[in-house]
Amino acid sequence: MFKKQSNQHIDVSPETLIGPRTTIDGNVSFSGGLCVEGRVNGEIRALNEGPATLILSEHGHVEGKIFAPVVRVSGEL
């Protein structure tokens, strides 16, 4: 029923959430999974510690550069 997709990047579930009523003024470093539902004013960078996925939700907002192997964007960059 479900077909396994072959990908060179491993998709990771979010371990960290920046909630919808949260604003971060500054840079964010992460490993694993990060979901942004709030606002980040600064750079977001995945650490070189295994697979990393950034998920920017529909109401999330990032004003800055993003460095991550996998990025899902539904919000505003």
Predicted model as a PDB file, atoms N, CA, C, CB and O in Angstrom, pLDDT in the B-factor column:
MODEL        1                                                                  
ATOM      1  N   MET A   1       0.816  -1.179   0.000  1.00 46.00           N  
ATOM      2  CA  MET A   1       0.000   0.000   0.000  1.00 46.00           C  
ATOM      3  C   MET A   1       0.875   1.264   0.000  1.00 46.00           C  
ATOM      4  CB  MET A   1      -0.937  -0.014   1.203  1.00 46.00           C  
ATOM      5  O   MET A   1       0.631   2.176  -0.791  1.00 46.00           O  
ATOM      6  N   PHE A   2       1.879   1.330   0.866  1.00 42.00           N  
ATOM      7  CA  PHE A   2       2.766   2.477   0.908  1.00 42.00           C  
ATOM      8  C   PHE A   2       4.082   2.094   0.265  1.00 42.00           C  
ATOM      9  CB  PHE A   2       2.979   2.971   2.356  1.00 42.00           C  
ATOM     10  O   PHE A   2       4.617   1.010   0.497  1.00 42.00           O  
ATOM     11  N   LYS A   3       4.584   2.987  -0.534  1.00 43.00           N  
ATOM     12  CA  LYS A   3       5.836   2.743  -1.222  1.00 43.00           C  
ATOM     13  C   LYS A   3       6.956   3.468  -0.492  1.00 43.00           C  
ATOM     14  CB  LYS A   3       5.756   3.195  -2.697  1.00 43.00           C  
ATOM     15  O   LYS A   3       6.850   4.666  -0.226  1.00 43.00           O  
ATOM     16  N   LYS A   4       8.017   2.760  -0.167  1.00 44.00           N  
ATOM     17  CA  LYS A   4       9.152   3.367   0.514  1.00 44.00           C  
ATOM     18  C   LYS A   4       9.923   4.221  -0.487  1.00 44.00           C  
ATOM     19  CB  LYS A   4      10.073   2.282   1.149  1.00 44.00           C  
ATOM     20  O   LYS A   4      10.289   3.759  -1.568  1.00 44.00           O  
ATOM     21  N   GLN A   5      10.162   5.471  -0.109  1.00 47.00           N  
ATOM     22  CA  GLN A   5      10.870   6.375  -1.003  1.00 47.00           C  
ATOM     23  C   GLN A   5      12.354   6.331  -0.699  1.00 47.00           C  
ATOM     24  CB  GLN A   5      10.333   7.812  -0.873  1.00 47.00           C  
ATOM     25  O   GLN A   5      12.762   6.331   0.462  1.00 47.00           O  
ATOM     26  N   SER A   6      13.145   6.293  -1.734  1.00 44.00           N  
ATOM     27  CA  SER A   6      14.588   6.323  -1.600  1.00 44.00           C  
ATOM     28  C   SER A   6      15.038   7.770  -1.629  1.00 44.00           C  
ATOM     29  CB  SER A   6      15.278   5.499  -2.718  1.00 44.00           C  
ATOM     30  O   SER A   6      14.681   8.517  -2.540  1.00 44.00           O  
ATOM     31  N   ASN A   7      15.811   8.165  -0.648  1.00 48.00           N  
ATOM     32  CA  ASN A   7      16.273   9.533  -0.525  1.00 48.00           C  
ATOM     33  C   ASN A   7      17.701   9.531  -0.027  1.00 48.00           C  
ATOM     34  CB  ASN A   7      15.367  10.345   0.413  1.00 48.00           C  
ATOM     35  O   ASN A   7      18.067   8.668   0.770  1.00 48.00           O  
ATOM     36  N   GLN A   8      18.510  10.461  -0.465  1.00 49.00           N  
ATOM     37  CA  GLN A   8      19.859  10.512   0.057  1.00 49.00           C  
ATOM     38  C   GLN A   8      19.897  11.164   1.429  1.00 49.00           C  
ATOM     39  CB  GLN A   8      20.761  11.256  -0.899  1.00 49.00           C  
ATOM     40  O   GLN A   8      20.854  10.953   2.174  1.00 49.00           O  
ATOM     41  N   HIS A   9      18.883  11.952   1.788  1.00 49.00           N  
ATOM     42  CA  HIS A   9      18.791  12.554   3.119  1.00 49.00           C  
ATOM     43  C   HIS A   9      17.779  11.776   3.952  1.00 49.00           C  
ATOM     44  CB  HIS A   9      18.391  14.057   3.029  1.00 49.00           C  
ATOM     45  O   HIS A   9      16.729  11.370   3.452  1.00 49.00           O  
ATOM     46  N   ILE A  10      18.100  11.576   5.207  1.00 54.00           N  
ATOM     47  CA  ILE A  10      17.185  10.893   6.115  1.00 54.00           C  
ATOM     48  C   ILE A  10      16.289  11.936   6.751  1.00 54.00           C  
ATOM     49  CB  ILE A  10      17.955  10.076   7.200  1.00 54.00           C  
ATOM     50  O   ILE A  10      16.780  12.920   7.304  1.00 54.00           O  
ATOM     51  N   ASP A  11      14.981  11.736   6.680  1.00 59.00           N  
ATOM     52  CA  ASP A  11      14.025  12.667   7.268  1.00 59.00           C  
ATOM     53  C   ASP A  11      13.917  12.382   8.765  1.00 59.00           C  
ATOM     54  CB  ASP A  11      12.630  12.552   6.577  1.00 59.00           C  
ATOM     55  O   ASP A  11      13.781  11.227   9.167  1.00 59.00           O  
ATOM     56  N   VAL A  12      13.976  13.411   9.578  1.00 66.00           N  
ATOM     57  CA  VAL A  12      13.981  13.268  11.030  1.00 66.00           C  
ATOM     58  C   VAL A  12      12.750  13.959  11.610  1.00 66.00           C  
ATOM     59  CB  VAL A  12      15.283  13.857  11.641  1.00 66.00           C  
ATOM     60  O   VAL A  12      12.395  15.060  11.191  1.00 66.00           O  
ATOM     61  N   SER A  13      12.103  13.310  12.576  1.00 77.00           N  
ATOM     62  CA  SER A  13      10.975  13.931  13.270  1.00 77.00           C  
ATOM     63  C   SER A  13      11.485  15.046  14.167  1.00 77.00           C  
ATOM     64  CB  SER A  13      10.185  12.884  14.098  1.00 77.00           C  
ATOM     65  O   SER A  13      12.589  14.949  14.703  1.00 77.00           O  
ATOM     66  N   PRO A  14      10.698  16.106  14.339  1.00 84.00           N  
ATOM     67  CA  PRO A  14      11.159  17.224  15.160  1.00 84.00           C  
ATOM     68  C   PRO A  14      11.306  16.841  16.625  1.00 84.00           C  
ATOM     69  CB  PRO A  14      10.204  18.388  15.034  1.00 84.00           C  
ATOM     70  O   PRO A  14      10.403  16.253  17.221  1.00 84.00           O  
ATOM     71  N   GLU A  15      12.441  17.179  17.190  1.00 89.00           N  
ATOM     72  CA  GLU A  15      12.706  16.970  18.613  1.00 89.00           C  
ATOM     73  C   GLU A  15      12.511  18.269  19.390  1.00 89.00           C  
ATOM     74  CB  GLU A  15      14.135  16.431  18.823  1.00 89.00           C  
ATOM     75  O   GLU A  15      12.262  18.261  20.596  1.00 89.00           O  
ATOM     76  N   THR A  16      12.629  19.389  18.667  1.00 93.00           N  
ATOM     77  CA  THR A  16      12.561  20.705  19.295  1.00 93.00           C  
ATOM     78  C   THR A  16      11.506  21.546  18.595  1.00 93.00           C  
ATOM     79  CB  THR A  16      13.937  21.413  19.255  1.00 93.00           C  
ATOM     80  O   THR A  16      11.401  21.538  17.368  1.00 93.00           O  
ATOM     81  N   LEU A  17      10.728  22.268  19.385  1.00 96.00           N  
ATOM     82  CA  LEU A  17       9.668  23.116  18.854  1.00 96.00           C  
ATOM     83  C   LEU A  17       9.871  24.541  19.328  1.00 96.00           C  
ATOM     84  CB  LEU A  17       8.282  22.598  19.278  1.00 96.00           C  
ATOM     85  O   LEU A  17      10.049  24.798  20.519  1.00 96.00           O  
ATOM     86  N   ILE A  18       9.841  25.468  18.375  1.00 97.00           N  
ATOM     87  CA  ILE A  18       9.778  26.889  18.702  1.00 97.00           C  
ATOM     88  C   ILE A  18       8.318  27.260  18.486  1.00 97.00           C  
ATOM     89  CB  ILE A  18      10.781  27.782  17.809  1.00 97.00           C  
ATOM     90  O   ILE A  18       7.856  27.390  17.352  1.00 97.00           O  
ATOM     91  N   GLY A  19       7.604  27.426  19.586  1.00 97.00           N  
ATOM     92  CA  GLY A  19       6.154  27.569  19.579  1.00 97.00           C  
ATOM     93  C   GLY A  19       5.651  28.836  18.918  1.00 97.00           C  
ATOM     94  O   GLY A  19       6.423  29.765  18.679  1.00 97.00           O  
ATOM     95  N   PRO A  20       4.346  28.880  18.616  1.00 97.00           N  
ATOM     96  CA  PRO A  20       3.753  29.990  17.869  1.00 97.00           C  
ATOM     97  C   PRO A  20       3.795  31.329  18.595  1.00 97.00           C  
ATOM     98  CB  PRO A  20       2.341  29.665  17.542  1.00 97.00           C  
ATOM     99  O   PRO A  20       3.694  32.372  17.950  1.00 97.00           O  
ATOM    100  N   ARG A  21       3.940  31.329  19.910  1.00 97.00           N  
ATOM    101  CA  ARG A  21       4.007  32.593  20.657  1.00 97.00           C  
ATOM    102  C   ARG A  21       5.427  32.907  21.113  1.00 97.00           C  
ATOM    103  CB  ARG A  21       3.079  32.542  21.869  1.00 97.00           C  
ATOM    104  O   ARG A  21       5.630  33.660  22.065  1.00 97.00           O  
ATOM    105  N   THR A  22       6.419  32.318  20.419  1.00 97.00           N  
ATOM    106  CA  THR A  22       7.825  32.506  20.774  1.00 97.00           C  
ATOM    107  C   THR A  22       8.561  33.240  19.675  1.00 97.00           C  
ATOM    108  CB  THR A  22       8.499  31.161  21.050  1.00 97.00           C  
ATOM    109  O   THR A  22       8.396  32.931  18.495  1.00 97.00           O  
ATOM    110  N   THR A  23       9.385  34.229  20.065  1.00 98.00           N  
ATOM    111  CA  THR A  23      10.272  34.933  19.146  1.00 98.00           C  
ATOM    112  C   THR A  23      11.691  34.785  19.654  1.00 98.00           C  
ATOM    113  CB  THR A  23       9.880  36.435  19.008  1.00 98.00           C  
ATOM    114  O   THR A  23      11.967  35.028  20.829  1.00 98.00           O  
ATOM    115  N   ILE A  24      12.588  34.388  18.772  1.00 98.00           N  
ATOM    116  CA  ILE A  24      14.002  34.279  19.111  1.00 98.00           C  
ATOM    117  C   ILE A  24      14.750  35.316  18.293  1.00 98.00           C  
ATOM    118  CB  ILE A  24      14.555  32.834  18.844  1.00 98.00           C  
ATOM    119  O   ILE A  24      14.697  35.306  17.064  1.00 98.00           O  
ATOM    120  N   ASP A  25      15.451  36.215  18.986  1.00 98.00           N  
ATOM    121  CA  ASP A  25      16.305  37.208  18.340  1.00 98.00           C  
ATOM    122  C   ASP A  25      17.737  36.731  18.529  1.00 98.00           C  
ATOM    123  CB  ASP A  25      16.086  38.663  18.937  1.00 98.00           C  
ATOM    124  O   ASP A  25      18.336  36.948  19.583  1.00 98.00           O  
ATOM    125  N   GLY A  26      18.287  36.081  17.506  1.00 98.00           N  
ATOM    126  CA  GLY A  26      19.640  35.538  17.583  1.00 98.00           C  
ATOM    127  C   GLY A  26      19.724  34.258  16.776  1.00 98.00           C  
ATOM    128  O   GLY A  26      18.736  33.815  16.191  1.00 98.00           O  
ATOM    129  N   ASN A  27      20.901  33.671  16.748  1.00 98.00           N  
ATOM    130  CA  ASN A  27      21.138  32.479  15.955  1.00 98.00           C  
ATOM    131  C   ASN A  27      20.722  31.220  16.702  1.00 98.00           C  
ATOM    132  CB  ASN A  27      22.598  32.394  15.564  1.00 98.00           C  
ATOM    133  O   ASN A  27      20.790  31.162  17.930  1.00 98.00           O  
ATOM    134  N   VAL A  28      20.287  30.201  15.938  1.00 98.00           N  
ATOM    135  CA  VAL A  28      19.852  28.924  16.500  1.00 98.00           C  
ATOM    136  C   VAL A  28      20.661  27.816  15.842  1.00 98.00           C  
ATOM    137  CB  VAL A  28      18.314  28.700  16.291  1.00 98.00           C  
ATOM    138  O   VAL A  28      20.757  27.756  14.616  1.00 98.00           O  
ATOM    139  N   SER A  29      21.246  26.936  16.656  1.00 97.00           N  
ATOM    140  CA  SER A  29      21.933  25.745  16.163  1.00 97.00           C  
ATOM    141  C   SER A  29      21.160  24.536  16.640  1.00 97.00           C  
ATOM    142  CB  SER A  29      23.420  25.691  16.644  1.00 97.00           C  
ATOM    143  O   SER A  29      20.679  24.520  17.773  1.00 97.00           O  
ATOM    144  N   PHE A  30      21.028  23.499  15.779  1.00 96.00           N  
ATOM    145  CA  PHE A  30      20.266  22.320  16.173  1.00 96.00           C  
ATOM    146  C   PHE A  30      20.817  21.080  15.506  1.00 96.00           C  
ATOM    147  CB  PHE A  30      18.794  22.490  15.829  1.00 96.00           C  
ATOM    148  O   PHE A  30      21.541  21.154  14.514  1.00 96.00           O  
ATOM    149  N   SER A  31      20.462  19.943  16.066  1.00 93.00           N  
ATOM    150  CA  SER A  31      20.698  18.658  15.419  1.00 93.00           C  
ATOM    151  C   SER A  31      19.406  17.866  15.543  1.00 93.00           C  
ATOM    152  CB  SER A  31      21.924  17.887  16.060  1.00 93.00           C  
ATOM    153  O   SER A  31      18.572  18.173  16.395  1.00 93.00           O  
ATOM    154  N   GLY A  32      19.232  16.867  14.718  1.00 94.00           N  
ATOM    155  CA  GLY A  32      17.977  16.112  14.730  1.00 94.00           C  
ATOM    156  C   GLY A  32      16.906  16.880  13.989  1.00 94.00           C  
ATOM    157  O   GLY A  32      17.097  17.244  12.829  1.00 94.00           O  
ATOM    158  N   GLY A  33      15.780  17.133  14.637  1.00 96.00           N  
ATOM    159  CA  GLY A  33      14.678  17.836  14.001  1.00 96.00           C  
ATOM    160  C   GLY A  33      14.291  19.086  14.755  1.00 96.00           C  
ATOM    161  O   GLY A  33      14.272  19.094  15.986  1.00 96.00           O  
ATOM    162  N   LEU A  34      13.979  20.154  14.018  1.00 97.00           N  
ATOM    163  CA  LEU A  34      13.538  21.419  14.596  1.00 97.00           C  
ATOM    164  C   LEU A  34      12.307  21.882  13.850  1.00 97.00           C  
ATOM    165  CB  LEU A  34      14.659  22.493  14.538  1.00 97.00           C  
ATOM    166  O   LEU A  34      12.303  21.933  12.620  1.00 97.00           O  
ATOM    167  N   CYS A  35      11.254  22.223  14.590  1.00 96.00           N  
ATOM    168  CA  CYS A  35      10.025  22.756  14.005  1.00 96.00           C  
ATOM    169  C   CYS A  35       9.853  24.195  14.494  1.00 96.00           C  
ATOM    170  CB  CYS A  35       8.779  21.872  14.386  1.00 96.00           C  
ATOM    171  O   CYS A  35       9.858  24.460  15.696  1.00 96.00           O  
ATOM    172  N   VAL A  36       9.700  25.117  13.542  1.00 97.00           N  
ATOM    173  CA  VAL A  36       9.508  26.529  13.870  1.00 97.00           C  
ATOM    174  C   VAL A  36       8.063  26.900  13.572  1.00 97.00           C  
ATOM    175  CB  VAL A  36      10.496  27.439  13.070  1.00 97.00           C  
ATOM    176  O   VAL A  36       7.642  26.939  12.415  1.00 97.00           O  
ATOM    177  N   GLU A  37       7.310  27.171  14.633  1.00 96.00           N  
ATOM    178  CA  GLU A  37       5.937  27.664  14.500  1.00 96.00           C  
ATOM    179  C   GLU A  37       5.864  29.138  14.878  1.00 96.00           C  
ATOM    180  CB  GLU A  37       4.974  26.839  15.380  1.00 96.00           C  
ATOM    181  O   GLU A  37       4.870  29.811  14.602  1.00 96.00           O  
ATOM    182  N   GLY A  38       6.917  29.632  15.508  1.00 97.00           N  
ATOM    183  CA  GLY A  38       6.996  31.030  15.914  1.00 97.00           C  
ATOM    184  C   GLY A  38       7.858  31.823  14.963  1.00 97.00           C  
ATOM    185  O   GLY A  38       7.782  31.656  13.746  1.00 97.00           O  
ATOM    186  N   ARG A  39       8.690  32.700  15.535  1.00 97.00           N  
ATOM    187  CA  ARG A  39       9.518  33.605  14.726  1.00 97.00           C  
ATOM    188  C   ARG A  39      10.973  33.498  15.159  1.00 97.00           C  
ATOM    189  CB  ARG A  39       9.024  35.071  14.851  1.00 97.00           C  
ATOM    190  O   ARG A  39      11.276  33.478  16.351  1.00 97.00           O  
ATOM    191  N   VAL A  40      11.870  33.429  14.177  1.00 97.00           N  
ATOM    192  CA  VAL A  40      13.309  33.461  14.435  1.00 97.00           C  
ATOM    193  C   VAL A  40      13.900  34.606  13.629  1.00 97.00           C  
ATOM    194  CB  VAL A  40      13.994  32.096  14.069  1.00 97.00           C  
ATOM    195  O   VAL A  40      13.793  34.631  12.403  1.00 97.00           O  
ATOM    196  N   ASN A  41      14.525  35.553  14.322  1.00 98.00           N  
ATOM    197  CA  ASN A  41      15.231  36.657  13.681  1.00 98.00           C  
ATOM    198  C   ASN A  41      16.723  36.366  13.822  1.00 98.00           C  
ATOM    199  CB  ASN A  41      14.843  38.056  14.320  1.00 98.00           C  
ATOM    200  O   ASN A  41      17.369  36.833  14.760  1.00 98.00           O  
ATOM    201  N   GLY A  42      17.248  35.609  12.903  1.00 98.00           N  
ATOM    202  CA  GLY A  42      18.648  35.215  12.953  1.00 98.00           C  
ATOM    203  C   GLY A  42      18.872  33.969  12.122  1.00 98.00           C  
ATOM    204  O   GLY A  42      17.955  33.457  11.481  1.00 98.00           O  
ATOM    205  N   GLU A  43      20.093  33.492  12.142  1.00 98.00           N  
ATOM    206  CA  GLU A  43      20.501  32.335  11.359  1.00 98.00           C  
ATOM    207  C   GLU A  43      20.085  31.032  12.045  1.00 98.00           C  
ATOM    208  CB  GLU A  43      22.015  32.354  11.134  1.00 98.00           C  
ATOM    209  O   GLU A  43      20.142  30.918  13.269  1.00 98.00           O  
ATOM    210  N   ILE A  44      19.669  30.062  11.246  1.00 97.00           N  
ATOM    211  CA  ILE A  44      19.390  28.713  11.755  1.00 97.00           C  
ATOM    212  C   ILE A  44      20.373  27.782  11.074  1.00 97.00           C  
ATOM    213  CB  ILE A  44      17.889  28.269  11.489  1.00 97.00           C  
ATOM    214  O   ILE A  44      20.440  27.729   9.846  1.00 97.00           O  
ATOM    215  N   ARG A  45      21.145  27.037  11.882  1.00 97.00           N  
ATOM    216  CA  ARG A  45      22.194  26.179  11.338  1.00 97.00           C  
ATOM    217  C   ARG A  45      22.126  24.792  11.960  1.00 97.00           C  
ATOM    218  CB  ARG A  45      23.579  26.799  11.575  1.00 97.00           C  
ATOM    219  O   ARG A  45      22.104  24.644  13.182  1.00 97.00           O  
ATOM    220  N   ALA A  46      22.092  23.773  11.094  1.00 96.00           N  
ATOM    221  CA  ALA A  46      22.151  22.387  11.554  1.00 96.00           C  
ATOM    222  C   ALA A  46      23.603  22.047  11.886  1.00 96.00           C  
ATOM    223  CB  ALA A  46      21.576  21.406  10.473  1.00 96.00           C  
ATOM    224  O   ALA A  46      24.518  22.382  11.134  1.00 96.00           O  
ATOM    225  N   LEU A  47      23.797  21.390  13.006  1.00 94.00           N  
ATOM    226  CA  LEU A  47      25.131  20.938  13.392  1.00 94.00           C  
ATOM    227  C   LEU A  47      25.482  19.682  12.605  1.00 94.00           C  
ATOM    228  CB  LEU A  47      25.208  20.669  14.920  1.00 94.00           C  
ATOM    229  O   LEU A  47      24.589  18.987  12.121  1.00 94.00           O  
ATOM    230  N   ASN A  48      26.733  19.391  12.475  1.00 88.00           N  
ATOM    231  CA  ASN A  48      27.182  18.217  11.730  1.00 88.00           C  
ATOM    232  C   ASN A  48      27.195  16.975  12.614  1.00 88.00           C  
ATOM    233  CB  ASN A  48      28.576  18.459  11.145  1.00 88.00           C  
ATOM    234  O   ASN A  48      28.214  16.294  12.724  1.00 88.00           O  
ATOM    235  N   GLU A  49      26.079  16.691  13.232  1.00 80.00           N  
ATOM    236  CA  GLU A  49      25.955  15.548  14.142  1.00 80.00           C  
ATOM    237  C   GLU A  49      24.861  14.614  13.653  1.00 80.00           C  
ATOM    238  CB  GLU A  49      25.655  16.019  15.585  1.00 80.00           C  
ATOM    239  O   GLU A  49      23.927  14.320  14.399  1.00 80.00           O  
ATOM    240  N   GLY A  50      24.955  14.149  12.436  1.00 83.00           N  
ATOM    241  CA  GLY A  50      23.949  13.250  11.897  1.00 83.00           C  
ATOM    242  C   GLY A  50      22.895  13.999  11.117  1.00 83.00           C  
ATOM    243  O   GLY A  50      23.043  15.189  10.842  1.00 83.00           O  
ATOM    244  N   PRO A  51      21.823  13.298  10.759  1.00 90.00           N  
ATOM    245  CA  PRO A  51      20.776  13.908   9.932  1.00 90.00           C  
ATOM    246  C   PRO A  51      20.062  15.036  10.672  1.00 90.00           C  
ATOM    247  CB  PRO A  51      19.761  12.849   9.497  1.00 90.00           C  
ATOM    248  O   PRO A  51      19.919  15.005  11.894  1.00 90.00           O  
ATOM    249  N   ALA A  52      19.618  16.030   9.908  1.00 94.00           N  
ATOM    250  CA  ALA A  52      18.919  17.170  10.505  1.00 94.00           C  
ATOM    251  C   ALA A  52      17.840  17.648   9.543  1.00 94.00           C  
ATOM    252  CB  ALA A  52      19.910  18.325  10.842  1.00 94.00           C  
ATOM    253  O   ALA A  52      18.053  17.721   8.333  1.00 94.00           O  
ATOM    254  N   THR A  53      16.674  17.974  10.106  1.00 95.00           N  
ATOM    255  CA  THR A  53      15.549  18.467   9.324  1.00 95.00           C  
ATOM    256  C   THR A  53      14.960  19.693  10.001  1.00 95.00           C  
ATOM    257  CB  THR A  53      14.474  17.372   9.147  1.00 95.00           C  
ATOM    258  O   THR A  53      14.695  19.685  11.203  1.00 95.00           O  
ATOM    259  N   LEU A  54      14.759  20.744   9.223  1.00 96.00           N  
ATOM    260  CA  LEU A  54      14.082  21.946   9.705  1.00 96.00           C  
ATOM    261  C   LEU A  54      12.705  21.979   9.073  1.00 96.00           C  
ATOM    262  CB  LEU A  54      14.895  23.247   9.370  1.00 96.00           C  
ATOM    263  O   LEU A  54      12.569  21.854   7.856  1.00 96.00           O  
ATOM    264  N   ILE A  55      11.676  22.149   9.906  1.00 96.00           N  
ATOM    265  CA  ILE A  55      10.302  22.277   9.426  1.00 96.00           C  
ATOM    266  C   ILE A  55       9.817  23.666   9.805  1.00 96.00           C  
ATOM    267  CB  ILE A  55       9.367  21.158  10.025  1.00 96.00           C  
ATOM    268  O   ILE A  55       9.756  24.009  10.985  1.00 96.00           O  
ATOM    269  N   LEU A  56       9.474  24.461   8.805  1.00 96.00           N  
ATOM    270  CA  LEU A  56       8.921  25.792   9.028  1.00 96.00           C  
ATOM    271  C   LEU A  56       7.429  25.694   8.785  1.00 96.00           C  
ATOM    272  CB  LEU A  56       9.590  26.873   8.098  1.00 96.00           C  
ATOM    273  O   LEU A  56       6.993  25.526   7.646  1.00 96.00           O  
ATOM    274  N   SER A  57       6.637  25.799   9.855  1.00 95.00           N  
ATOM    275  CA  SER A  57       5.191  25.607   9.743  1.00 95.00           C  
ATOM    276  C   SER A  57       4.535  26.770   9.006  1.00 95.00           C  
ATOM    277  CB  SER A  57       4.566  25.450  11.133  1.00 95.00           C  
ATOM    278  O   SER A  57       5.176  27.777   8.707  1.00 95.00           O  
ATOM    279  N   GLU A  58       3.267  26.612   8.723  1.00 94.00           N  
ATOM    280  CA  GLU A  58       2.490  27.588   7.959  1.00 94.00           C  
ATOM    281  C   GLU A  58       2.544  28.993   8.554  1.00 94.00           C  
ATOM    282  CB  GLU A  58       1.056  27.138   7.870  1.00 94.00           C  
ATOM    283  O   GLU A  58       2.583  29.976   7.814  1.00 94.00           O  
ATOM    284  N   HIS A  59       2.547  29.094   9.876  1.00 94.00           N  
ATOM    285  CA  HIS A  59       2.550  30.405  10.533  1.00 94.00           C  
ATOM    286  C   HIS A  59       3.930  30.784  11.047  1.00 94.00           C  
ATOM    287  CB  HIS A  59       1.558  30.417  11.680  1.00 94.00           C  
ATOM    288  O   HIS A  59       4.087  31.828  11.681  1.00 94.00           O  
ATOM    289  N   GLY A  60       4.931  29.951  10.785  1.00 96.00           N  
ATOM    290  CA  GLY A  60       6.295  30.252  11.196  1.00 96.00           C  
ATOM    291  C   GLY A  60       6.929  31.307  10.309  1.00 96.00           C  
ATOM    292  O   GLY A  60       6.510  31.511   9.170  1.00 96.00           O  
ATOM    293  N   HIS A  61       7.953  31.982  10.847  1.00 96.00           N  
ATOM    294  CA  HIS A  61       8.625  33.047  10.110  1.00 96.00           C  
ATOM    295  C   HIS A  61      10.104  33.036  10.479  1.00 96.00           C  
ATOM    296  CB  HIS A  61       7.981  34.438  10.413  1.00 96.00           C  
ATOM    297  O   HIS A  61      10.456  33.023  11.659  1.00 96.00           O  
ATOM    298  N   VAL A  62      10.964  33.042   9.469  1.00 96.00           N  
ATOM    299  CA  VAL A  62      12.409  33.132   9.696  1.00 96.00           C  
ATOM    300  C   VAL A  62      12.935  34.295   8.889  1.00 96.00           C  
ATOM    301  CB  VAL A  62      13.140  31.805   9.309  1.00 96.00           C  
ATOM    302  O   VAL A  62      12.718  34.385   7.680  1.00 96.00           O  
ATOM    303  N   GLU A  63      13.632  35.188   9.575  1.00 96.00           N  
ATOM    304  CA  GLU A  63      14.296  36.293   8.901  1.00 96.00           C  
ATOM    305  C   GLU A  63      15.789  36.097   9.115  1.00 96.00           C  
ATOM    306  CB  GLU A  63      13.805  37.696   9.440  1.00 96.00           C  
ATOM    307  O   GLU A  63      16.361  36.575  10.095  1.00 96.00           O  
ATOM    308  N   GLY A  64      16.406  35.389   8.184  1.00 96.00           N  
ATOM    309  CA  GLY A  64      17.830  35.084   8.280  1.00 96.00           C  
ATOM    310  C   GLY A  64      18.169  33.904   7.400  1.00 96.00           C  
ATOM    311  O   GLY A  64      17.302  33.342   6.732  1.00 96.00           O  
ATOM    312  N   LYS A  65      19.442  33.529   7.403  1.00 96.00           N  
ATOM    313  CA  LYS A  65      19.912  32.420   6.578  1.00 96.00           C  
ATOM    314  C   LYS A  65      19.649  31.090   7.250  1.00 96.00           C  
ATOM    315  CB  LYS A  65      21.395  32.566   6.281  1.00 96.00           C  
ATOM    316  O   LYS A  65      19.646  30.985   8.476  1.00 96.00           O  
ATOM    317  N   ILE A  66      19.427  30.066   6.423  1.00 96.00           N  
ATOM    318  CA  ILE A  66      19.197  28.709   6.916  1.00 96.00           C  
ATOM    319  C   ILE A  66      20.228  27.793   6.289  1.00 96.00           C  
ATOM    320  CB  ILE A  66      17.750  28.222   6.597  1.00 96.00           C  
ATOM    321  O   ILE A  66      20.424  27.801   5.074  1.00 96.00           O  
ATOM    322  N   PHE A  67      20.893  26.994   7.134  1.00 96.00           N  
ATOM    323  CA  PHE A  67      21.860  26.009   6.691  1.00 96.00           C  
ATOM    324  C   PHE A  67      21.439  24.662   7.262  1.00 96.00           C  
ATOM    325  CB  PHE A  67      23.313  26.391   7.134  1.00 96.00           C  
ATOM    326  O   PHE A  67      21.716  24.368   8.425  1.00 96.00           O  
ATOM    327  N   ALA A  68      20.768  23.834   6.451  1.00 95.00           N  
ATOM    328  CA  ALA A  68      20.294  22.523   6.899  1.00 95.00           C  
ATOM    329  C   ALA A  68      20.178  21.610   5.689  1.00 95.00           C  
ATOM    330  CB  ALA A  68      18.924  22.635   7.645  1.00 95.00           C  
ATOM    331  O   ALA A  68      19.839  22.077   4.601  1.00 95.00           O  
ATOM    332  N   PRO A  69      20.456  20.307   5.854  1.00 94.00           N  
ATOM    333  CA  PRO A  69      20.375  19.390   4.723  1.00 94.00           C  
ATOM    334  C   PRO A  69      18.954  19.174   4.212  1.00 94.00           C  
ATOM    335  CB  PRO A  69      20.968  18.072   5.105  1.00 94.00           C  
ATOM    336  O   PRO A  69      18.752  18.966   3.016  1.00 94.00           O  
ATOM    337  N   VAL A  70      17.963  19.223   5.111  1.00 94.00           N  
ATOM    338  CA  VAL A  70      16.562  19.037   4.721  1.00 94.00           C  
ATOM    339  C   VAL A  70      15.744  20.171   5.333  1.00 94.00           C  
ATOM    340  CB  VAL A  70      16.016  17.633   5.184  1.00 94.00           C  
ATOM    341  O   VAL A  70      15.796  20.410   6.540  1.00 94.00           O  
ATOM    342  N   VAL A  71      14.983  20.872   4.476  1.00 95.00           N  
ATOM    343  CA  VAL A  71      14.145  21.984   4.934  1.00 95.00           C  
ATOM    344  C   VAL A  71      12.772  21.835   4.294  1.00 95.00           C  
ATOM    345  CB  VAL A  71      14.787  23.377   4.576  1.00 95.00           C  
ATOM    346  O   VAL A  71      12.656  21.718   3.074  1.00 95.00           O  
ATOM    347  N   ARG A  72      11.729  21.838   5.126  1.00 95.00           N  
ATOM    348  CA  ARG A  72      10.332  21.833   4.650  1.00 95.00           C  
ATOM    349  C   ARG A  72       9.731  23.192   4.965  1.00 95.00           C  
ATOM    350  CB  ARG A  72       9.487  20.673   5.317  1.00 95.00           C  
ATOM    351  O   ARG A  72       9.662  23.587   6.129  1.00 95.00           O  
ATOM    352  N   VAL A  73       9.301  23.901   3.948  1.00 94.00           N  
ATOM    353  CA  VAL A  73       8.808  25.265   4.152  1.00 94.00           C  
ATOM    354  C   VAL A  73       7.317  25.336   3.850  1.00 94.00           C  
ATOM    355  CB  VAL A  73       9.582  26.265   3.266  1.00 94.00           C  
ATOM    356  O   VAL A  73       6.874  25.048   2.738  1.00 94.00           O  
ATOM    357  N   SER A  74       6.555  25.728   4.868  1.00 93.00           N  
ATOM    358  CA  SER A  74       5.142  26.060   4.694  1.00 93.00           C  
ATOM    359  C   SER A  74       4.900  27.489   5.143  1.00 93.00           C  
ATOM    360  CB  SER A  74       4.238  25.082   5.482  1.00 93.00           C  
ATOM    361  O   SER A  74       3.837  28.056   4.888  1.00 93.00           O  
ATOM    362  N   GLY A  75       5.892  28.075   5.816  1.00 81.00           N  
ATOM    363  CA  GLY A  75       5.769  29.419   6.352  1.00 81.00           C  
ATOM    364  C   GLY A  75       6.474  30.444   5.498  1.00 81.00           C  
ATOM    365  O   GLY A  75       6.487  30.339   4.272  1.00 81.00           O  
ATOM    366  N   GLU A  76       7.071  31.450   6.150  1.00 76.00           N  
ATOM    367  CA  GLU A  76       7.656  32.588   5.453  1.00 76.00           C  
ATOM    368  C   GLU A  76       9.137  32.714   5.772  1.00 76.00           C  
ATOM    369  CB  GLU A  76       6.925  33.878   5.824  1.00 76.00           C  
ATOM    370  O   GLU A  76       9.543  32.711   6.934  1.00 76.00           O  
ATOM    371  N   LEU A  77       9.944  32.827   4.704  1.00 74.00           N  
ATOM    372  CA  LEU A  77      11.379  33.044   4.835  1.00 74.00           C  
ATOM    373  C   LEU A  77      11.714  34.452   4.412  1.00 74.00           C  
ATOM    374  CB  LEU A  77      12.175  32.025   4.003  1.00 74.00           C  
ATOM    375  O   LEU A  77      12.879  34.847   4.446  1.00 74.00           O  
TER     376      LEU A  77                                                      
ENDMDL                                                                          
END                                                                             
